[in-house]
């Protein structure tokens, strides 16, 4: 299958590209810079120059592909306005890609996030979260899944709050970066809240399985661990960086403060049973041992 991938050089995208190539697919990856294009081509894929906001380029990539995997998203969480701009850009991109695939029965796999459900573990049957600072992403993904009624084999892979690889990535990676800057390995609240987690290479396998096997209109959970207590994460970070471990205000995390503070465990039982997904790479706390002092 010839697969067009956005975000193919990121924490998740790089292993997705490698996973697709290793399983006989041809990959064309969106590349917004010369460095990105070189990285894509060094991995064995083709590059298509353009940014997520270049909608004509996205149309071309989708039109010439047998399937599409969308992973790209900005990385500026400095203010509510910056987050809103990233969500708006992604909404336009997903809408454009989906419209290009209408009536083709081709697969369209979009990245999403595990939902938050008060008082219990979230499952694949729960709807995407549509409130909060990134709630717009949930609305966009829900609309994309609705393309199932228009001849698109659309599915969503929901990533947990921490996707990790070699001690970096996700919310845990953000805690590490803030700890380096502030001199304190902090955590919001009492630290008892739980974050689901997955290794990036395990997540990559699920994206491939969804591309190959997922039925239209379905959502899947790339969750290897249902919920890791945030205090446990902060303690490993503090030990690796030789920093004190202390609670800090939720405002420390800017627009993401409410999400950082929430207890949000998630299950992947249905995903494992239906798609045969079996995570095998190191868990979060083990992986965080790779943090360099």
Buried (B, 14 or more C-beta within 10 A) or exposed (E): BEBBBBBBBBBBBBBBBBBBBEEEBBBBBBBBEEEBBEBBEEBEBBBBEBBBEBBEBBBBBBEEBBBBBBBBBEEEBEEEEBBBEBBEBBBBBBBBBBBBBEEBEBBBBBBBBBBBBEEEBBBBEBEBBBEBBBEBBBBBBBBBBBBBEBBBBBBBBBBBBBBBBBBBBBBBBBBBEBBBEEEBBBBBBEBEBBBBBBBBBBBBBBBBBBBBBBEBBBBBBBBBBBBBBBBBBBBBBBBBBEBEBEBBEBEBBBBBBBBBBBBBBBBBEBBBEBBEBEBEBBBBBEBBEEBEE
